[in-house]
Amino acid sequence: MEEQAALRAVVRGRVQGVGFRDFVWRRARFLGLTGYVRNLPDGRSLEVVAEGERGALEQLLEYLREGPRGARVDGLEVEWGQPSGRYPDFGIAF
């Protein structure tokens, strides 16, 4: 079994109102990750908190750099940590 890890990522750019949260939700669930994605109040960034196998998290980061059609990613800040186990699945937070 691969090493378990956690990350918190903030994606900046044209990432709200373009389907980015749904894009992240679908890919995170496909990768077997737990956590959440949510828009941040500044109107131009979103937060992703995810836990799971390190390789799956790295793949998620590739998806975050790309984004869905219509999005523009200007920046990505990532913090790595230890998984908490507090998330039963991956969801969209409001």
GUMAR-79507 format. One line per 4 residues: number of its first residue (from 1); for each residue x, y, z of N, C-alpha, C, CB. Coordinates in steps of 0.05 Angstrom, whole numbers, plus 5000, padded with zeros to 4 digits. Glycine has a CB too. Example, Ala and Ser with C-alpha at 12.3 -4.5 7.8 and 13.67 -1.06 7.14 Angstrom:
1 = 5264/4886/5156/5246/4910/5156/5264/4934/5156/5226/4911/5181; 5257/4955/5142/5273/4979/5143/5258/5001/5157/5282/4988/5114
END
This chain:
1 = 5017/4976/5000/5000/5000/5000/5018/5025/5000/4981/5000/5024; 5010/5044/4984/5025/5069/4981/5022/5086/5006/5016/5084/4956; 5042/5103/5010/5041/5122/5033/5017/5140/5032/5067/5139/5033; 5004/5143/5055/4981/5161/5058/4991/5189/5065/4961/5150/5080
5 = 4978/5209/5053/4986/5236/5058/4961/5254/5056/5007/5246/5037; 4965/5280/5062/4944/5300/5060/4955/5325/5047/4931/5306/5088; 4938/5340/5035/4947/5366/5024/4924/5386/5027/4955/5363/4994; 4933/5411/5028/4915/5434/5026/4926/5451/5003/4913/5450/5053
9 = 4909/5456/4983/4917/5472/4960/4898/5495/4957/4918/5454/4935; 4910/5518/4950/4894/5541/4942/4900/5547/4913/4901/5566/4961; 4879/5547/4897/4881/5551/4868/4871/5580/4863/4865/5530/4851; 4888/5596/4849/4880/5623/4843/4878/5628/4813/4901/5643/4855
13 = 4860/5646/4806/4856/5653/4778/4826/5655/4772/4869/5632/4759; 4819/5648/4747/4790/5647/4740/4781/5619/4747/4785/5654/4710; 4774/5614/4772/4767/5588/4782/4740/5586/4795/4788/5579/4802; 4725/5608/4795/4698/5608/4806/4679/5614/4783/4694/5629/4829
17 = 4656/5600/4782/4636/5604/4761/4643/5590/4735/4633/5633/4756; 4662/5571/4736/4671/5557/4712/4669/5527/4715/4699/5565/4704; 4656/5517/4736/4654/5489/4741/4678/5476/4754/4649/5475/4715; 4695/5492/4766/4720/5481/4778/4715/5462/4801/4738/5504/4787
21 = 4696/5469/4818/4690/5452/4842/4681/5425/4833/4669/5465/4860; 4662/5424/4813/4653/5398/4803/4675/5383/4790/4629/5402/4783; 4692/5396/4775/4716/5384/4762/4733/5371/4783/4732/5406/4747; 4739/5385/4805/4756/5374/4826/4742/5350/4840/4763/5395/4847
25 = 4716/5353/4846/4700/5333/4859/4701/5307/4844/4671/5342/4863; 4696/5308/4817/4696/5284/4801/4723/5270/4800/4687/5291/4772; 4744/5286/4797/4771/5274/4796/4780/5263/4823/4791/5294/4786; 4774/5277/4844/4782/5267/4871/4768/5241/4877/4775/5288/4892
29 = 4742/5239/4871/4727/5214/4876/4738/5191/4859/4697/5218/4870; 4745/5197/4834/4756/5177/4816/4783/5167/4827/4760/5189/4788; 4798/5185/4839/4824/5177/4850/4822/5165/4878/4842/5202/4852; 4798/5163/4889/4794/5151/4915/4803/5168/4939/4809/5125/4916
33 = 4802/5194/4935/4810/5213/4956/4787/5221/4973/4824/5238/4943; 4793/5231/4997/4772/5243/5014/4780/5272/5020/4770/5226/5041; 4760/5287/5028/4765/5316/5034/4743/5333/5023/4792/5325/5023; 4750/5357/5014/4730/5375/5003/4743/5396/4985/4715/5389/5025
37 = 4726/5409/4969/4734/5432/4954/4713/5454/4960/4735/5426/4923; 4722/5479/4961/4704/5501/4966/4715/5527/4954/4698/5505/4996; 4696/5545/4946/4704/5571/4937/4713/5587/4962/4681/5586/4922; 4732/5605/4958/4740/5623/4979/4726/5650/4974/4771/5627/4979
41 = 4722/5665/4995/4706/5690/4994/4717/5712/4976/4701/5700/5021; 4743/5710/4968/4754/5732/4951/4744/5732/4923/4784/5729/4951; 4729/5710/4915/4717/5710/4888/4736/5701/4866/4707/5736/4881; 4761/5695/4872/4780/5687/4852/4799/5665/4860/4797/5710/4843
45 = 4791/5650/4881/4807/5627/4889/4789/5606/4902/4829/5636/4909; 4800/5581/4903/4786/5560/4917/4806/5543/4932/4770/5542/4897; 4795/5529/4952/4811/5513/4970/4804/5484/4966/4807/5521/5000; 4825/5467/4965/4822/5438/4963/4836/5426/4987/4832/5427/4936
49 = 4822/5410/5002/4834/5394/5024/4830/5365/5016/4822/5401/5052; 4851/5349/5014/4848/5322/5005/4867/5303/5020/4853/5320/4975; 4858/5279/5024/4874/5258/5037/4872/5232/5021/4864/5254/5066; 4894/5217/5021/4894/5191/5008/4922/5183/5000/4877/5193/4982
53 = 4925/5166/4981/4951/5157/4972/4966/5180/4959/4949/5133/4953; 4992/5181/4966/5008/5204/4956/5008/5206/4925/5037/5200/4965; 5009/5184/4912/5009/5184/4882/4983/5196/4872/5013/5157/4871; 4960/5189/4884/4934/5200/4876/4933/5230/4882/4912/5185/4891
57 = 4945/5239/4904/4945/5268/4910/4962/5283/4890/4956/5272/4938; 4984/5271/4881/5001/5284/4861/4986/5286/4835/5028/5268/4857; 4971/5265/4828/4955/5266/4804/4933/5288/4806/4941/5239/4798; 4921/5291/4829/4902/5312/4833/4914/5339/4829/4889/5310/4862
61 = 4939/5343/4838/4953/5369/4834/4956/5374/4804/4980/5368/4848; 4961/5354/4788/4963/5358/4759/4937/5368/4748/4972/5332/4745; 4915/5356/4757/4888/5365/4749/4883/5394/4757/4867/5346/4760; 4892/5401/4782/4888/5428/4792/4903/5448/4775/4896/5430/4821
65 = 4927/5441/4766/4943/5459/4749/4929/5464/4722/4971/5448/4745; 4915/5444/4712/4902/5445/4686/4875/5459/4688/4899/5417/4674; 4858/5449/4706/4831/5460/4710/4813/5452/4687/4832/5490/4712; 4787/5458/4690/4767/5452/4669/4769/5472/4647/4739/5451/4681
69 = 4755/5466/4625/4753/5485/4603/4740/5510/4613/4737/5472/4579; 4751/5533/4605/4739/5558/4614/4753/5570/4638/4711/5555/4619; 4769/5554/4652/4783/5564/4676/4811/5574/4668/4786/5541/4697; 4823/5589/4685/4850/5598/4681/4863/5597/4709/4852/5627/4669
73 = 4884/5580/4711/4898/5578/4736/4923/5596/4736/4906/5548/4742; 4923/5616/4753/4945/5634/4755/4965/5627/4777/4935/5662/4760; 4956/5611/4796/4974/5603/4818/4963/5580/4833/4979/5627/4837; 4981/5565/4845/4974/5541/4861/4993/5540/4885/4975/5515/4844
77 = 4982/5542/4909/4997/5540/4933/4990/5513/4946/4992/5564/4953; 5010/5498/4954/5005/5471/4965/5020/5468/4991/5014/5449/4945; 5006/5457/5011/5018/5449/5037/5013/5419/5041/5007/5466/5061; 5034/5404/5046/5031/5375/5052/5030/5370/5082/5054/5360/5039
81 = 5016/5349/5089/5014/5342/5117/5006/5313/5121/4994/5359/5131; 5000/5306/5145/4991/5279/5152/4961/5277/5151/5001/5271/5181; 4950/5255/5141/4921/5252/5140/4908/5251/5167/4913/5228/5124; 4885/5264/5170/4870/5264/5195/4850/5241/5197/4856/5291/5199
85 = 4841/5231/5174/4821/5211/5174/4793/5221/5180/4828/5189/5193; 4789/5247/5180/4763/5258/5189/4743/5260/5166/4767/5286/5200; 4751/5255/5141/4732/5258/5119/4724/5231/5109/4745/5274/5096; 4698/5225/5109/4688/5198/5100/4689/5196/5069/4660/5193/5110
89 = 4687/5218/5055/4687/5218/5026/4697/5245/5016/4659/5211/5014; 4694/5251/4991/4702/5277/4980/4677/5292/4973/4721/5274/4956; 4675/5317/4983/4651/5333/4978/4657/5361/4969/4634/5333/5002; 4635/5375/4962/4636/5403/4955/4625/5418/4979/4621/5410/4929
93 = 4641/5435/4991/4633/5451/5015/4623/5478/5005/4656/5454/5035; 4604/5488/5020/4592/5515/5013/4596/5534/5036/4563/5513/5006
END
